[in-house]
Amino acid sequence: MARDPVCGMTVDPAKAAAHFEHRGETHFFCARGCAQKFSADPERYLNPSPTAASSSAVATLASMRPAAPRAPAPGQQTRYTCPMHPEIVQLGPGACPKCGMALEPMDIVADETPDAEYISMRKRFFFSAILSVPVLVLGMFGARLGLHLSGALRNWIELLLATPVVLWGGWPFFKRFWSSLVNRSLNMFTLIGLGTGAAFLDSVAATIFPQIFPASFREMNGNVPVYFEAAAVITTLVLLGQVLELRARAKTSSAIRALLKLAPQTAHRLGNGNAEQDIVLDLVQKGDRLRVRPGERIPVDGALLEGASAVDESMVTGEPMPVDKFGGDQVTGGTLNASGSFIMRAERVAETELHDDVPALTGRVLNVNKVSLGGIYDFYRTEHVKVGIGGLVSKYMLPDELKPLYGSDPTSGMVFMRLKVI
């Protein structure tokens, strides 16, 4: 095998398109155009000047750089779906109207934009955590720490600290709570909104209007119990769960986005007479003949037509050793041409390339188990919410002689615990 001194392609002397003898040595070429360039100035290709070599190196390095993010088409928005209910599809982020979970993107694009929902949840979490700690300390350990505060003063302090946590920090949960009622689809946020809302409103009434509560609702010392710490801490913990979920989703999207950026920015398209033209990747059409030089990334998926090379396909297969490619072999866009130059035919371009299929395939695989468990989850969330709400409501509908079964705190009562287990 010989090497074309102009383009660097590996050429079979028996099948060479042209040959040229210079200083007693025969040089073989992949195309007549390369032979014409060589015959016009052989020394340029046999003994390149440092300037030309530097320019060639710069061009090669430029072709190896990751592709710039592709700008989305005008008016195009990313589609989002629910991992538990794939039939829910909408443009832009949001919450599932059935289960309240944050929607996940269906279309992964190369450009990375800040996740507004993650930023919002993170701000709400840190703000709520800072205010929830003193509320928890006052409500649970105030007397043990020697804080000699009257019941009314302690309630007012907790009210001032817990109000922004519940109303501002938990506002997204109350929106999902209301959506679950409107759509008649009870879910986790139904319990969260109902529980934190009831605890907060009851505590506000006990702080501002304690005189409206009868003696049976008061503690041994005559104070009306408040649950600001429960409402604030529950809101903060749910915010923490949302932050962790959104951050994990963002890392997955970043990894897929990094794969999309492996495609080169330009391609060398061969026209009539093997005239070479550098074009942007988006202009490559199916059936185009493209030249790939050593050290460049293959622009699109296709088949090798002329020449031979070793291609690093570790990004697809994980195999560290380059794979030898010959005429007729398939090559994958984004993989690295380690050595040799060749001509290929473009077969899969734009969104039909393998490295563009990976995000969709990854999403389908990740959601298989979620969707298969969707029926169980739907049954559990609806029945659990109904039983939980029914158990709380029934406490106030039972005769007085049966109410001790619940205990002083409904969440610790025997009947309520049995209902939750069911």
Buried (B, 14 or more C-beta within 10 A) or exposed (E): EBBBBBBBBBBBEEEBBBEBEBEEEEBBBBBEBBBBBBEEEBEBBEEBEEEEEEEEEEBEEEBBEBBEBBEBEEEEEBEBBBBBBBEBEBEEBBBBBBBBBBBBBBBBBBEBEEBEBBEBBBBBBBBBBEBBBBBBBBBEEBEEEEEEEEBEEBBBBBBEBBBBBBEBBBEBBBBBBEBBEEEEBBBBBBBBBBBBBEBBEBBBBBBEEBEEBEEEEBEEEEBBBBBBBBBBBBBBBBBBEBBEBBBEBBEBBEEBBEBBBBBBBBBBBBEEEBEBEEBEBEEBEEEBBBBBBBBBBBBBBBBBBBBBBBBBBBBBEEEEEBBEBEBEBEBBBBBBBBBBBBBBBBBBBBEEBBBBEBBBEBBEEEBEEBBEEBEEBBEEBBEBBEBBBEBBEBBEEEEEEEBEEBBEEBBEBEBBBEBEEE
